[in-house]
């Protein structure tokens, strides 16, 4: 951790530590210019309820290769943590939150000050994830409504089966499906549904 707000429990910090780990796709070409590498790399958004009952949202973004210039591995993760009553939006709506930090300020060797709390009301759902847009996405293909129904059933059965839903997404619609599943539930119920927008190893 580079910077952290005051009042965050050490147990919560320990759980958050590994949640932002970003393993890049095996086919990402590291011979490209850095800007092109970053543009092609996936952005990870992960939501989880911690053992303390608080929630955490973690956003990780690739920032470049290691010293060899041939391997990925450098990424920047920013986490939001709060109590259930603090979250008045569906977690997926934070995907384009404008206050995600994406890099460190220049390090002058001094310990950074604690981070200030943020206003979580300053969130607007991206237009592509608004309810009207999701309804249009579902109606654009006759099979999508039935597929969503199957995903909702699987979500409800997870407590009994302990099985996750894995969305294999060659068409960049994975985030849209996550939003459809989450927003099929009342917001308070959806707060208990964990998700991750990218996973290199499907068995993870």
LINSUL-V842829 format. One line per field, one symbol per residue. phi: phi as a letter, one per 30 degrees, with the letter a starting at -180 (. if undefined). psi: psi as a letter, one per 20 degrees, with the letter a starting at -180 (. if undefined). burial: + if it has 16 or more other C-alpha atoms within 10 Angstrom, else -. Layout:
phi->???
psi->???
burial->???
This chain:
phi->.dbaddicdeddedddecdcdccdedcddddddeddedddddccbbbacdddjdcbcbcbbdbkddedicbdkcbbcbccbadeddccbdedddecedcddbaddedcicdddddddcddddbbdeedcdedddddddddbdddddddedddeddddddcchcccccdbdchcedddeddddddceeddddccdabdabdcddc
psi->pgqqqqjpphggghhhgihjpopqqhjpoiirqghhghhiqqpppppqprhiirqpppppppjrrahijiqaiorpppqpqrqhiiojqphhijhkpijpqirqrpojiqpqrqqqqqoiilpppqhijqhghhghghiiphihghggghhgghghihhhhkqrppopnijkjghggghgggiiqqghhhijoqrpipogohi.
burial->---+-------+---+--++++++-----+------++--+++++++++-----+++++++++++------+-+++++++++----+-+++++++----+----------------------+-+---++---+--++------+--+--++-++-----------+------++++++++++------++--++++++-----
